[in-house]
Amino acid sequence: MSDPSHVSLGLIGGAVAVLCCLVPLLLVSSGGVVLAALASYLGYVWIALPILVAGLAAYLLLRRAKLRNNRAERSH
């Protein structure tokens, strides 16, 4: 235990272990910071976005219903 190479090897291993555990946490937290900055920058776009998505969903549902009606009329 008094060999300095073992102590330095343990310290290097500990530093690598800390980095391996810390990097994913830093990536997730930096992603959260970027998302918060983006949300504050866009402001009122976040209000219009759900309305646009709901409108797109309604359009696609109506389109699919019309296609089904056309297929049903052709088969009879």
C-alpha positions as CSV (number, residue, x, y, z in Angstrom):
1,M,0.0,0.0,0.0
2,S,2.9,2.3,0.4
3,D,3.8,2.1,-3.3
4,P,3.1,5.5,-4.8
5,S,2.2,4.0,-8.2
6,H,-0.8,2.2,-6.7
7,V,-2.1,5.4,-5.1
8,S,-1.7,7.3,-8.4
9,L,-3.4,4.5,-10.3
10,G,-6.3,4.6,-7.9
11,L,-6.6,8.4,-8.2
12,I,-6.6,8.2,-12.0
13,G,-9.2,5.4,-11.9
14,G,-11.4,7.4,-9.5
15,A,-11.1,10.5,-11.8
16,V,-12.2,8.4,-14.8
17,A,-15.1,7.0,-12.9
18,V,-16.2,10.4,-11.8
19,L,-16.0,11.7,-15.4
20,C,-18.0,8.7,-16.7
21,C,-20.8,9.3,-14.2
22,L,-20.8,13.1,-14.6
23,V,-20.8,13.4,-18.4
24,P,-24.3,12.0,-18.9
25,L,-25.7,14.3,-16.2
26,L,-24.0,17.3,-17.8
27,L,-25.4,16.4,-21.2
28,V,-29.0,16.1,-19.8
29,S,-28.7,19.3,-17.8
30,S,-27.3,21.2,-20.7
31,G,-30.1,20.0,-22.9
32,G,-32.6,21.3,-20.3
33,V,-30.9,24.7,-20.3
34,V,-31.0,24.9,-24.1
35,L,-34.7,23.9,-24.1
36,A,-35.5,26.6,-21.5
37,A,-33.6,29.2,-23.4
38,L,-35.4,28.2,-26.6
39,A,-38.7,28.3,-24.9
40,S,-38.1,31.8,-23.5
41,Y,-36.9,33.0,-26.9
42,L,-39.9,31.7,-28.8
43,G,-42.4,33.1,-26.4
44,Y,-45.8,33.2,-28.0
45,V,-45.0,30.5,-30.5
46,W,-45.7,28.0,-27.7
47,I,-49.3,29.2,-27.6
48,A,-49.9,28.8,-31.3
49,L,-48.1,25.4,-31.6
50,P,-50.8,23.2,-30.0
51,I,-53.4,25.0,-32.2
52,L,-51.4,24.2,-35.3
53,V,-50.9,20.6,-34.3
54,A,-54.6,20.1,-33.5
55,G,-55.5,21.7,-36.9
56,L,-53.2,19.4,-38.7
57,A,-54.6,16.3,-36.9
58,A,-58.2,17.4,-37.8
59,Y,-57.2,17.9,-41.4
60,L,-55.6,14.5,-41.6
61,L,-58.6,12.8,-40.0
62,L,-61.0,14.5,-42.4
63,R,-58.8,13.5,-45.3
64,R,-58.7,9.9,-44.2
65,A,-62.5,9.8,-43.7
66,K,-63.0,11.2,-47.3
67,L,-60.7,8.5,-48.7
68,R,-62.6,5.8,-46.9
69,N,-65.9,7.1,-48.2
70,N,-64.6,7.2,-51.7
71,R,-63.4,3.6,-51.5
72,A,-66.7,2.5,-50.0
73,E,-68.6,4.1,-52.9
74,R,-66.4,2.5,-55.5
75,S,-66.7,-1.0,-54.1
76,H,-70.6,-0.9,-54.3
